[in-house]
């Protein structure tokens, strides 16, 4: 069921997590979990599969916090701060970024990122600084979790890098992983945040 602009505005919470053009059922499920974790509304513009197909595949269903939208314009009235969370030109670092009042975080398609319309509708652009020469982006759900954590908590200073950071960094162990895509996302995220070794 797609919501009109008036319906999307009605009952909207302080924070919205907006998925623009997601394709994978697993990412839709995980994005809903991220939204619940931070008590955020989950707004989705699905590319493929259609909502009916999504509900019938792998047991996935759009849960009660989720609303379907067709375009970015429905967000303008509810959310004065609309944040494009992607490595777009001119994006500032998420760490140290301050936002007050209601805000929506836009995350994009797994392969292509945000569509031009959702990027253009944003009032701010932020990104995660990457400490990897080879990885320039995270899984969409991992990125969404970082964004909501950084933006929903009290303001912090920009992230600094200490001398001899590798000697201070704890070891990273992945244990009890049940889903291959979750392990893949964690392995992809670790080097982006500076880990050089992962134990499985």
NUMAR-960702 format. One line per 3 residues: their letters; for each residue x, y, z of N, C-alpha, C, O, CB. Coordinates in Angstrom, 3 decimals. Glycine has a CB too. Layout:
<atoms>
A	X Y Z X Y Z X Y Z X Y Z X Y Z  ...
</atoms>
This chain:
<atoms>
XXX	0.851 -1.196 0.000 0.000 0.000 0.000 0.881 1.239 0.000 1.739 1.386 0.870 -0.960 0.010 1.229  0.684 2.122 -0.955 1.471 3.339 -1.059 0.745 4.493 -0.384 -0.460 4.666 -0.568 1.763 3.672 -2.527  1.477 5.281 0.396 0.879 6.384 1.147 0.978 7.678 0.350 1.981 7.948 -0.311 1.565 6.546 2.519
XXX	-0.082 8.466 0.428 -0.058 9.801 -0.163 0.780 10.721 0.704 1.223 10.334 1.784 -1.489 10.363 -0.329  0.997 11.950 0.226 1.765 12.922 1.006 1.099 13.172 2.357 1.782 13.263 3.377 1.910 14.247 0.230  -0.247 13.284 2.369 -0.953 13.556 3.618 -0.841 12.374 4.578 -0.665 12.563 5.782 -2.426 13.873 3.338
XXX	-0.943 11.167 4.050 -0.855 9.982 4.901 0.559 9.785 5.437 0.732 9.356 6.577 -1.298 8.741 4.128  1.556 10.090 4.640 2.943 9.942 5.085 3.255 10.928 6.201 4.024 10.626 7.114 3.914 10.145 3.911  2.647 12.119 6.120 2.864 13.135 7.148 2.153 12.753 8.442 2.701 12.941 9.529 2.375 14.509 6.659
XXX	0.943 12.222 8.335 0.130 11.926 9.516 0.797 10.869 10.387 1.130 9.779 9.921 -1.270 11.456 9.099  0.983 11.206 11.649 1.524 10.251 12.598 3.016 9.999 12.466 3.540 9.070 13.080 0.812 8.978 12.458  3.704 10.804 11.680 5.135 10.580 11.490 5.892 10.872 12.783 5.556 11.803 13.514 5.675 11.456 10.339
XXX	6.915 10.067 13.054 7.726 10.252 14.247 8.832 11.265 14.041 8.911 11.919 13.001 8.315 8.943 14.677  9.691 11.386 15.053 10.782 12.363 14.972 11.825 11.971 13.941 12.419 12.836 13.298 11.443 12.525 16.327  12.054 10.662 13.775 13.099 10.170 12.891 12.485 9.232 11.859 11.622 8.417 12.182 14.211 9.452 13.693
XXX	12.937 9.355 10.621 12.530 8.414 9.581 13.774 7.858 8.903 14.731 8.584 8.634 11.592 9.094 8.544  13.742 6.573 8.634 14.774 5.920 7.843 14.151 5.610 6.496 13.194 4.840 6.410 15.328 4.620 8.545  14.690 6.207 5.446 14.094 6.120 4.119 14.982 5.270 3.223 16.135 5.618 2.970 13.889 7.528 3.510
XXX	14.441 4.150 2.741 15.158 3.291 1.802 14.692 3.580 0.392 13.520 3.391 0.067 14.951 1.803 2.143  15.606 4.040 -0.444 15.276 4.479 -1.801 15.646 3.395 -2.815 16.819 3.228 -3.147 16.005 5.803 -2.136  14.648 2.662 -3.303 14.871 1.724 -4.396 15.574 0.443 -4.013 16.350 -0.087 -4.808 15.642 2.382 -5.440
XXX	15.327 -0.074 -2.813 15.963 -1.333 -2.413 15.426 -2.488 -3.248 14.264 -2.489 -3.654 15.733 -1.608 -0.911  16.288 -3.473 -3.500 15.922 -4.608 -4.332 15.902 -5.922 -3.558 15.110 -6.809 -3.876 16.874 -4.718 -5.490  16.760 -6.062 -2.547 16.939 -7.353 -1.886 16.021 -7.489 -0.677 15.939 -6.598 0.168 18.394 -7.532 -1.460
XXX	15.336 -8.624 -0.617 14.442 -8.900 0.499 15.169 -8.821 1.831 14.655 -8.247 2.792 13.807 -10.265 0.338  16.376 -9.403 1.889 17.139 -9.409 3.146 17.417 -7.988 3.614 17.330 -7.713 4.811 18.465 -10.175 2.975  17.747 -7.083 2.706 18.033 -5.699 3.095 16.778 -4.975 3.565 16.851 -4.138 4.464 18.660 -4.942 1.930
XXX	15.632 -5.282 2.973 14.384 -4.678 3.443 14.105 -5.111 4.875 13.749 -4.288 5.719 13.203 -5.066 2.523  14.267 -6.408 5.152 14.043 -6.905 6.516 15.000 -6.251 7.511 14.594 -5.821 8.590 14.206 -8.431 6.562  16.281 -6.184 7.129 17.276 -5.624 8.043 17.073 -4.133 8.245 17.289 -3.623 9.345 18.678 -5.888 7.521
XXX	16.659 -3.423 7.196 16.416 -1.986 7.342 15.272 -1.736 8.322 15.321 -0.786 9.103 16.097 -1.345 5.973  14.256 -2.571 8.287 13.166 -2.463 9.249 13.672 -2.702 10.671 13.231 -2.033 11.606 12.050 -3.458 8.907  14.585 -3.642 10.838 15.157 -3.905 12.160 15.963 -2.713 12.659 15.892 -2.359 13.836 16.041 -5.153 12.121
XXX	16.725 -2.096 11.768 17.494 -0.904 12.138 16.545 0.210 12.578 16.796 0.881 13.579 18.377 -0.428 10.952  15.463 0.408 11.837 14.489 1.453 12.198 13.886 1.186 13.577 13.755 2.105 14.385 13.366 1.536 11.139  13.523 -0.060 13.846 12.956 -0.398 15.166 13.952 -0.132 16.281 13.580 0.347 17.352 12.520 -1.867 15.204
XXX	15.220 -0.444 16.028 16.264 -0.258 17.040 16.343 1.191 17.503 16.617 1.456 18.674 17.619 -0.699 16.491  16.104 2.129 16.594 16.209 3.555 16.929 14.844 4.238 17.000 14.758 5.466 16.977 17.080 4.267 15.904  13.776 3.437 17.086 12.418 3.968 17.204 12.118 4.950 16.068 11.559 6.025 16.290 12.228 4.657 18.570
XXX	12.494 4.565 14.868 12.296 5.418 13.693 11.211 4.828 12.800 11.004 3.615 12.789 13.618 5.582 12.902  10.522 5.683 12.055 9.631 5.208 11.013 10.478 4.658 9.874 11.584 5.141 9.635 8.686 6.342 10.517  9.974 3.662 9.179 10.679 3.085 8.035 9.854 3.360 6.786 8.756 2.827 6.631 10.921 1.545 8.226
XXX	10.381 4.188 5.904 9.693 4.556 4.666 10.478 3.975 3.500 11.689 4.173 3.407 9.548 6.113 4.529  9.805 3.267 2.619 10.483 2.578 1.528 9.902 2.958 0.170 8.687 3.011 -0.017 10.396 1.074 1.726  10.801 3.219 -0.764 10.419 3.250 -2.178 11.088 2.032 -2.791 12.299 2.015 -3.010 10.855 4.613 -2.909
XXX	10.286 1.020 -3.064 10.832 -0.246 -3.552 11.020 -0.211 -5.063 10.197 0.343 -5.793 9.915 -1.411 -3.162  12.101 -0.802 -5.514 12.339 -0.945 -6.950 11.791 -2.288 -7.408 10.837 -2.345 -8.184 13.856 -0.824 -7.286  12.384 -3.345 -6.935 11.942 -4.708 -7.225 12.454 -5.571 -6.089 13.538 -5.297 -5.573 12.460 -5.222 -8.633
XXX	11.739 -6.589 -5.680 10.438 -7.007 -6.183 9.321 -6.092 -5.699 9.549 -5.201 -4.881 10.153 -8.434 -5.765  8.124 -6.315 -6.204 6.973 -5.534 -5.766 6.627 -5.927 -4.336 7.053 -6.988 -3.878 5.754 -5.748 -6.711  5.867 -5.103 -3.617 5.510 -5.455 -2.239 4.841 -6.824 -2.119 5.113 -7.560 -1.171 4.595 -4.403 -1.669
XXX	3.964 -7.176 -3.073 3.281 -8.473 -3.004 4.283 -9.617 -3.116 4.187 -10.606 -2.389 2.221 -8.587 -4.117  5.236 -9.483 -4.019 6.270 -10.504 -4.155 7.144 -10.557 -2.921 7.564 -11.630 -2.489 7.124 -10.242 -5.387  7.412 -9.397 -2.359 8.284 -9.317 -1.192 7.684 -10.079 -0.022 8.389 -10.819 0.665 8.531 -7.856 -0.802
XXX	6.401 -9.907 0.206 5.756 -10.573 1.326 5.732 -12.082 1.148 5.681 -12.819 2.132 4.348 -10.053 1.502  5.767 -12.552 -0.097 5.699 -13.987 -0.327 7.047 -14.662 -0.454 7.103 -15.878 -0.639 4.915 -14.252 -1.543  8.142 -13.911 -0.362 9.459 -14.502 -0.577 10.234 -14.598 0.723 10.353 -13.623 1.465 10.247 -13.691 -1.595
XXX	10.756 -15.772 0.987 11.609 -16.014 2.151 10.947 -15.617 3.469 11.637 -15.320 4.444 12.905 -15.262 1.997  9.629 -15.610 3.504 8.926 -15.256 4.733 8.981 -13.790 5.072 8.600 -13.404 6.177 9.477 -16.026 5.860  9.445 -12.957 4.156 9.585 -11.529 4.453 8.233 -10.836 4.385 7.401 -11.170 3.541 10.571 -10.864 3.477
XXX	8.015 -9.881 5.262 6.792 -9.088 5.245 7.133 -7.666 5.656 8.031 -7.443 6.468 5.708 -9.696 6.184  6.418 -6.718 5.098 6.590 -5.333 5.507 5.875 -5.156 6.833 4.665 -5.364 6.919 6.046 -4.340 4.429  6.615 -4.772 7.874 6.012 -4.749 9.204 5.274 -3.445 9.479 5.183 -2.574 8.614 7.075 -4.966 10.260
XXX	4.751 -3.325 10.694 3.843 -2.227 11.028 4.509 -0.863 11.017 3.815 0.145 10.886 3.240 -2.465 12.372  5.829 -0.790 11.150 6.488 0.517 11.156 6.772 1.012 9.737 7.262 2.126 9.552 7.791 0.446 11.954  6.469 0.193 8.747 6.874 0.493 7.376 5.744 1.121 6.580 4.593 0.691 6.655 7.354 -0.767 6.682
XXX	6.095 2.148 5.816 5.161 2.758 4.877 5.856 2.803 3.522 7.067 3.005 3.441 4.712 4.197 5.347  5.087 2.616 2.470 5.636 2.687 1.123 5.352 4.068 0.543 4.247 4.595 0.672 5.042 1.571 0.217  6.362 4.640 -0.095 6.206 5.949 -0.732 6.699 5.838 -2.174 7.445 4.922 -2.519 6.991 7.067 0.051
XXX	6.275 6.778 -3.003 6.647 6.736 -4.407 7.711 7.763 -4.774 8.467 7.560 -5.725 5.435 6.948 -5.255  7.775 8.865 -4.028 8.738 9.907 -4.374 9.132 10.694 -3.120 8.495 10.576 -2.073 8.153 10.855 -5.452  10.174 11.485 -3.245 10.750 12.187 -2.097 9.903 13.360 -1.625 10.065 13.810 -0.490 12.127 12.675 -2.439
XXX	9.011 13.863 -2.457 8.234 15.053 -2.090 7.377 14.842 -0.844 7.077 15.805 -0.138 7.347 15.462 -3.245  6.977 13.601 -0.563 6.110 13.353 0.594 6.834 13.605 1.914 6.196 13.661 2.965 5.586 11.920 0.561  8.145 13.756 1.872 8.917 13.947 3.100 9.059 15.411 3.497 9.403 15.709 4.641 10.283 13.343 2.940
XXX	8.802 16.313 2.583 9.131 17.725 2.800 8.402 18.335 3.993 9.004 19.071 4.774 8.808 18.519 1.561  7.123 18.040 4.141 6.351 18.658 5.227 6.739 18.103 6.590 6.816 18.849 7.567 4.861 18.450 4.997  6.980 16.811 6.660 7.229 16.173 7.954 8.647 16.368 8.468 8.870 16.454 9.675 6.942 14.712 7.855
XXX	9.602 16.438 7.552 11.006 16.396 7.975 11.785 17.580 7.399 12.168 17.564 6.229 11.659 15.068 7.539  12.023 18.618 8.231 12.780 19.776 7.743 14.223 19.424 7.409 14.842 20.059 6.554 12.756 20.887 8.774  14.759 18.406 8.090 16.114 17.944 7.785 15.998 16.619 7.042 15.572 15.611 7.607 16.981 17.791 9.091
XXX	16.386 16.633 5.759 16.359 15.428 4.932 17.794 15.151 4.503 18.374 15.883 3.701 15.401 15.593 3.682  18.345 14.094 5.048 19.794 13.858 4.970 20.098 12.750 3.984 19.707 11.601 4.192 20.367 13.504 6.352  20.795 13.088 2.914 21.269 12.093 1.955 22.510 11.434 2.539 23.536 12.087 2.728 21.574 12.738 0.557
XXX	22.414 10.151 2.822 23.530 9.432 3.432 24.183 8.585 2.356 23.823 7.425 2.150 23.059 8.550 4.636  25.139 9.178 1.681 25.805 8.541 0.541 27.106 9.291 0.308 27.275 10.424 0.760 24.895 8.549 -0.755  28.034 8.638 -0.410 29.294 9.328 -0.693 29.137 10.211 -1.933 29.708 9.954 -2.993 30.450 8.305 -0.894
XXX	28.333 11.262 -1.749 28.040 12.215 -2.813 29.022 13.384 -2.756 29.622 13.625 -1.708 26.585 12.724 -2.702  29.198 14.108 -3.849 30.074 15.285 -3.823 29.629 16.287 -2.761 28.440 16.585 -2.642 30.098 15.959 -5.199  30.577 16.802 -1.998 30.280 17.799 -0.982 29.746 17.249 0.316 29.381 18.024 1.200 29.322 18.754 -1.512
XXX	29.684 15.923 0.467 29.159 15.328 1.700 30.141 15.537 2.848 31.351 15.396 2.668 28.878 13.820 1.504  29.622 15.874 4.031 30.467 16.038 5.210 30.438 14.759 6.030 29.567 13.913 5.827 30.005 17.247 6.064  31.378 14.608 6.952 31.463 13.400 7.772 30.310 13.337 8.767 29.897 14.351 9.328 32.804 13.348 8.515
XXX	29.801 12.128 8.973 28.689 11.933 9.897 29.108 12.191 11.340 28.304 12.667 12.142 28.133 10.521 9.762  30.360 11.882 11.678 30.825 12.076 13.051 31.031 13.562 13.291 31.804 14.218 12.593 32.138 11.284 13.321  30.325 14.083 14.291 30.376 15.509 14.580 29.267 16.293 13.918 29.102 17.480 14.200 31.687 16.062 14.155
XXX	28.496 15.659 13.042 27.387 16.350 12.382 26.244 16.526 13.373 25.897 15.583 14.085 26.909 15.569 11.125  25.664 17.693 13.429 24.585 17.975 14.372 23.282 18.208 13.626 23.249 18.878 12.594 24.926 19.195 15.245  22.211 17.643 14.166 20.880 17.859 13.600 19.892 17.982 14.753 19.917 17.186 15.692 20.472 16.696 12.627
XXX	19.030 18.979 14.673 18.039 19.207 15.720 16.643 19.095 15.129 16.408 19.488 13.987 18.240 20.591 16.384  15.724 18.557 15.912 14.355 18.419 15.438 14.170 17.165 14.604 14.961 16.224 14.680 13.956 19.634 14.635  13.116 17.171 13.811 12.753 16.001 13.018 13.687 15.856 11.830 14.051 16.842 11.188 11.299 16.099 12.543
XXX	14.071 14.625 11.544 14.937 14.409 10.388 14.681 13.055 9.752 14.228 12.116 10.406 16.402 14.525 10.790  14.979 12.975 8.463 14.875 11.734 7.703 16.239 11.433 7.090 16.885 12.319 6.531 13.768 11.832 6.598  16.666 10.195 7.197 17.926 9.748 6.612 17.604 8.943 5.361 16.896 7.938 5.429 18.764 8.901 7.630
XXX	18.125 9.387 4.209 17.894 8.694 2.947 19.076 7.761 2.668 20.217 8.219 2.600 17.698 9.710 1.778  18.819 6.473 2.506 19.845 5.529 2.052 19.376 4.922 0.741 18.175 4.783 0.510 20.120 4.411 3.124  20.331 4.559 -0.126 19.970 4.207 -1.488 20.079 2.744 -1.848 20.323 1.878 -1.007 20.792 4.962 -2.398
XXX	19.893 2.508 -3.114 19.940 1.177 -3.698 21.286 0.502 -3.452 22.320 1.167 -3.391 19.659 1.250 -5.188  21.264 -0.821 -3.312 22.452 -1.589 -2.971 23.601 -1.395 -3.966 24.770 -1.453 -3.584 22.099 -3.048 -2.889  23.273 -1.169 -5.224 24.322 -1.043 -6.248 24.510 0.386 -6.743 25.632 0.813 -7.018 23.998 -1.935 -7.422
XXX	23.415 1.116 -6.855 23.476 2.431 -7.500 23.417 3.604 -6.532 23.656 4.741 -6.937 22.359 2.555 -8.478  23.108 3.359 -5.273 22.993 4.454 -4.320 21.671 5.185 -4.472 20.701 4.626 -4.983 24.146 5.426 -4.491  21.633 6.424 -4.032 20.410 7.225 -4.075 20.059 7.635 -5.503 20.941 7.912 -6.316 20.561 8.467 -3.200
XXX	18.772 7.669 -5.792 18.338 8.210 -7.065 18.516 9.729 -7.052 18.647 10.346 -5.995 16.864 7.824 -7.355  18.517 10.311 -8.240 18.736 11.759 -8.348 17.659 12.536 -7.597 17.955 13.569 -6.997 18.761 12.190 -9.824  16.414 12.057 -7.621 15.330 12.803 -6.973 15.469 12.810 -5.455 15.211 13.832 -4.819 13.982 12.213 -7.362
XXX	15.871 11.683 -4.863 16.031 11.641 -3.411 17.290 12.400 -2.981 17.307 13.012 -1.912 16.095 10.181 -2.920  18.329 12.366 -3.793 19.526 13.157 -3.487 19.207 14.649 -3.575 19.654 15.430 -2.734 20.685 12.796 -4.454  18.435 15.047 -4.589 18.097 16.462 -4.776 17.154 16.966 -3.688 17.183 18.149 -3.350 17.462 16.676 -6.148
XXX	16.319 16.086 -3.135 15.370 16.492 -2.096 16.027 16.679 -0.739 15.407 17.209 0.184 14.269 15.475 -1.980  17.270 16.251 -0.611 17.966 16.330 0.678 18.389 17.760 0.990 18.770 18.516 0.097 19.192 15.410 0.681  18.318 18.118 2.260 18.797 19.423 2.707 20.253 19.348 3.152 20.929 20.372 3.252 17.923 19.949 3.848
XXX	20.737 18.127 3.421 22.121 17.922 3.862 22.661 16.639 3.249 21.906 15.721 2.927 22.213 17.866 5.416  23.987 16.591 3.091 24.652 15.387 2.586 25.750 14.993 3.562 26.628 15.794 3.885 25.237 15.617 1.154  25.690 13.752 4.027 26.740 13.278 4.922 27.190 11.886 4.497 26.496 11.195 3.752 26.250 13.268 6.388
XXX	28.355 11.490 4.979 28.921 10.192 4.638 29.759 9.672 5.792 30.088 10.414 6.717 29.765 10.284 3.359  30.101 8.390 5.732 30.993 7.780 6.715 32.418 7.899 6.194 32.692 7.456 5.078 30.612 6.283 6.987  33.345 8.487 6.970 34.733 8.512 6.514 35.305 7.096 6.516 35.192 6.380 7.511 35.589 9.445 7.408
XXX	35.912 6.697 5.412 36.410 5.332 5.261 37.924 5.280 5.447 38.663 6.086 4.880 36.028 4.772 3.884  38.367 4.324 6.247 39.798 4.129 6.466 40.248 2.889 5.705 40.867 1.985 6.265 40.123 3.997 7.984  39.926 2.869 4.433 40.292 1.751 3.574 40.573 2.291 2.182 39.856 3.156 1.680 39.171 0.667 3.541
XXX	41.627 1.767 1.566 41.963 2.201 0.213 41.091 1.520 -0.831 41.003 1.995 -1.964 43.425 1.923 -0.078  40.445 0.413 -0.470 39.704 -0.375 -1.453 38.196 -0.333 -1.288 37.467 -0.594 -2.245 40.150 -1.781 -1.390  37.713 -0.011 -0.097 36.267 -0.022 0.159 35.796 1.405 0.400 36.307 2.096 1.281 35.916 -0.932 1.380
XXX	34.804 1.851 -0.399 34.328 3.229 -0.240 32.875 3.311 0.201 32.304 4.399 0.267 34.495 3.979 -1.531  32.273 2.158 0.504 30.896 2.187 0.990 30.608 0.918 1.780 31.298 -0.091 1.637 29.897 2.339 -0.184  29.574 0.987 2.616 29.151 -0.153 3.427 27.860 -0.730 2.864 27.224 -0.133 1.996 28.962 0.259 4.907
XXX	27.484 -1.894 3.369 26.153 -2.424 3.113 25.135 -1.376 3.547 25.350 -0.672 4.534 25.927 -3.780 3.859  24.038 -1.270 2.824 23.062 -0.209 3.069 22.521 -0.242 4.496 22.268 0.813 5.078 21.914 -0.324 2.083  22.340 -1.429 5.071 21.787 -1.523 6.432 22.831 -1.163 7.482 22.512 -0.530 8.488 21.251 -2.937 6.696
XXX	24.079 -1.568 7.248 25.150 -1.178 8.161 25.322 0.336 8.157 25.494 0.950 9.210 26.472 -1.869 7.775  25.274 0.932 6.972 25.397 2.390 6.866 24.232 3.091 7.571 24.430 4.099 8.248 25.455 2.818 5.384  23.029 2.560 7.412 21.861 3.155 8.058 21.993 3.117 9.574 21.637 4.081 10.251 20.587 2.432 7.626
XXX	22.503 2.008 10.112 22.679 1.895 11.562 23.692 2.912 12.071 23.483 3.525 13.118 23.123 0.476 11.940  24.784 3.096 11.343 25.788 4.092 11.723 25.168 5.487 11.714 25.381 6.277 12.633 27.008 4.034 10.768  24.398 5.782 10.665 23.786 7.115 10.549 22.838 7.407 11.708 22.932 8.462 12.335 23.032 7.237 9.223
XXX	21.928 6.481 11.993 20.955 6.739 13.051 21.617 6.792 14.418 21.208 7.582 15.270 19.872 5.672 13.042  22.630 5.969 14.642 23.339 6.017 15.925 24.020 7.377 16.098 23.908 8.005 17.151 24.386 4.872 16.019  24.716 7.821 15.070 25.477 9.068 15.181 24.565 10.292 15.272 24.904 11.261 15.952 26.416 9.214 13.989
XXX	23.433 10.263 14.609 22.576 11.450 14.538 21.519 11.517 15.634 21.003 12.597 15.921 21.901 11.497 13.208  21.185 10.384 16.252 20.133 10.395 17.263 20.662 10.561 18.675 19.885 10.792 19.601 19.337 9.134 17.178  21.983 10.446 18.860 22.561 10.600 20.185 23.024 12.042 20.389 23.020 12.819 19.434 23.734 9.620 20.385
XXX	23.422 12.420 21.604 23.926 13.788 21.815 25.100 14.092 20.890 25.870 13.194 20.546 24.351 13.983 23.282  25.240 15.352 20.487 26.303 15.709 19.539 27.688 15.299 20.032 28.002 15.408 21.217 26.282 17.202 19.276  28.495 14.832 19.104 29.875 14.457 19.408 30.819 15.293 18.555 30.404 15.947 17.598 30.110 12.939 19.164
XXX	32.078 15.259 18.915 33.074 15.962 18.112 33.424 15.139 16.881 33.184 13.932 16.861 34.340 16.256 18.943  33.985 15.765 15.858 34.460 14.988 14.705 35.435 13.902 15.157 36.195 14.088 16.107 35.137 15.914 13.665  35.400 12.770 14.462 36.236 11.640 14.837 37.707 11.959 14.588 38.073 12.471 13.530 35.821 10.383 14.061
XXX	38.543 11.650 15.573 39.980 11.827 15.434 40.672 10.482 15.271 40.100 9.436 15.578 40.548 12.575 16.642  41.888 10.517 14.792 42.694 9.303 14.626 43.924 9.420 15.509 44.728 10.338 15.346 43.100 9.085 13.129  44.071 8.488 16.447 45.190 8.535 17.367 46.456 7.983 16.711 46.402 7.232 15.737 44.863 7.753 18.639
XXX	47.581 8.377 17.272 48.834 7.787 16.815 48.864 6.312 17.195 48.341 5.918 18.238 50.053 8.535 17.417  49.467 5.521 16.357 49.606 4.096 16.611 48.248 3.460 16.919 48.106 2.693 17.871 50.582 3.857 17.767  47.256 3.797 16.092 45.890 3.329 16.344 45.784 1.811 16.304 44.991 1.230 17.045 44.937 3.931 15.329
XXX	46.568 1.161 15.453 46.480 -0.302 15.336 46.833 -1.000 16.636 46.262 -2.046 16.948 47.395 -0.797 14.228  47.766 -0.443 17.403 48.175 -1.071 18.666 47.079 -0.963 19.720 47.023 -1.773 20.645 49.466 -0.428 19.189  46.207 0.035 19.583 45.139 0.256 20.571 43.827 -0.433 20.169 42.903 -0.547 20.976 44.897 1.760 20.751
XXX	43.760 -0.881 18.936 42.508 -1.425 18.418 42.281 -2.844 18.936 43.187 -3.672 18.843 42.512 -1.414 16.880  41.100 -3.152 19.479 40.835 -4.525 19.942 40.732 -5.481 18.760 40.465 -5.056 17.636 39.537 -4.579 20.779  40.942 -6.764 19.012 40.781 -7.769 17.974 39.293 -7.952 17.671 38.445 -7.748 18.540 41.427 -9.113 18.402
XXX	38.990 -8.332 16.452 37.607 -8.499 16.030 37.340 -9.973 15.750 37.992 -10.579 14.900 37.301 -7.637 14.780  36.372 -10.550 16.472 35.994 -11.945 16.327 34.520 -12.022 15.948 33.669 -11.453 16.632 36.276 -12.736 17.631  34.219 -12.726 14.859 32.841 -12.969 14.451 32.474 -14.383 14.868 33.093 -15.346 14.414 32.653 -12.765 12.909
XXX	31.472 -14.518 15.730 31.098 -15.834 16.250 29.592 -16.040 16.117 28.814 -15.100 16.276 31.534 -15.984 17.727  29.189 -17.261 15.827 27.777 -17.607 15.773 27.016 -16.970 14.638 25.813 -16.734 14.752 27.136 -17.239 17.034  27.698 -16.686 13.539 27.021 -16.063 12.400 26.106 -17.091 11.727 26.538 -18.204 11.429 28.057 -15.494 11.378
XXX	24.850 -16.721 11.491 23.885 -17.652 10.916 23.530 -17.336 9.466 23.095 -18.217 8.724 22.636 -17.655 11.743  23.713 -16.095 9.069 23.363 -15.700 7.705 24.614 -15.270 6.955 25.398 -14.456 7.444 22.318 -14.561 7.713  24.792 -15.826 5.767 25.993 -15.513 5.006 26.087 -14.029 4.640 27.180 -13.462 4.617 26.033 -16.351 3.749
XXX	24.932 -13.395 4.353 24.973 -11.990 3.969 25.340 -11.098 5.155 25.938 -10.036 4.975 23.628 -11.564 3.389  24.978 -11.533 6.377 25.372 -10.759 7.552 26.883 -10.837 7.763 27.521 -9.837 8.092 24.631 -11.263 8.806  27.459 -12.042 7.571 28.902 -12.163 7.688 29.601 -11.334 6.615 30.586 -10.649 6.894 29.325 -13.631 7.588
XXX	29.093 -11.397 5.401 29.694 -10.617 4.320 29.671 -9.132 4.605 30.640 -8.424 4.330 28.984 -10.891 3.023  28.560 -8.659 5.159 28.451 -7.238 5.493 29.449 -6.853 6.583 30.081 -5.799 6.508 27.023 -6.903 5.944  29.588 -7.717 7.602 30.528 -7.424 8.695 31.972 -7.428 8.196 32.765 -6.566 8.576 30.363 -8.448 9.834
XXX	32.313 -8.394 7.350 33.676 -8.463 6.812 33.963 -7.246 5.945 35.073 -6.715 5.957 33.880 -9.760 5.997  32.959 -6.806 5.193 33.129 -5.617 4.351 33.267 -4.352 5.192 34.021 -3.446 4.838 31.948 -5.475 3.388  32.543 -4.291 6.300 32.568 -3.097 7.149 33.870 -2.956 7.913 34.375 -1.846 8.080 31.417 -3.128 8.122
XXX	34.428 -4.088 8.384 35.594 -4.042 9.270 36.777 -3.285 8.682 37.298 -2.389 9.346 36.023 -5.435 9.608  37.232 -3.603 7.457 38.369 -2.836 6.929 38.050 -1.374 6.665 38.939 -0.524 6.711 38.855 -3.464 5.662  36.773 -1.077 6.386 36.391 0.315 6.173 36.566 1.138 7.433 36.819 2.341 7.364 34.955 0.403 5.695
XXX	36.429 0.486 8.603 36.602 1.169 9.881 38.007 1.018 10.440 38.290 1.508 11.533 35.605 0.648 10.878  38.891 0.351 9.711 40.293 0.324 10.114 40.839 -0.996 10.601 42.034 -1.075 10.886 40.492 1.291 11.150  40.018 -2.059 10.715 40.545 -3.353 11.152 41.322 -4.022 10.021 40.889 -4.009 8.869 39.402 -4.270 11.630
XXX	42.442 -4.590 10.349 43.261 -5.281 9.366 43.138 -6.798 9.458 43.454 -7.507 8.503 44.700 -4.880 9.532  42.681 -7.296 10.600 42.507 -8.726 10.781 41.139 -9.019 11.387 40.675 -8.306 12.277 43.621 -9.296 11.666  40.497 -10.083 10.891 39.211 -10.531 11.421 39.321 -12.018 11.703 39.853 -12.773 10.889 38.035 -10.228 10.427
XX	38.820 -12.437 12.855 38.804 -13.852 13.218 37.360 -14.347 13.123 36.435 -13.699 13.613 39.392 -14.080 14.663  37.182 -15.510 12.481 35.851 -16.075 12.298 35.774 -17.422 12.999 34.732 -18.075 12.970 35.510 -16.220 10.794
</atoms>
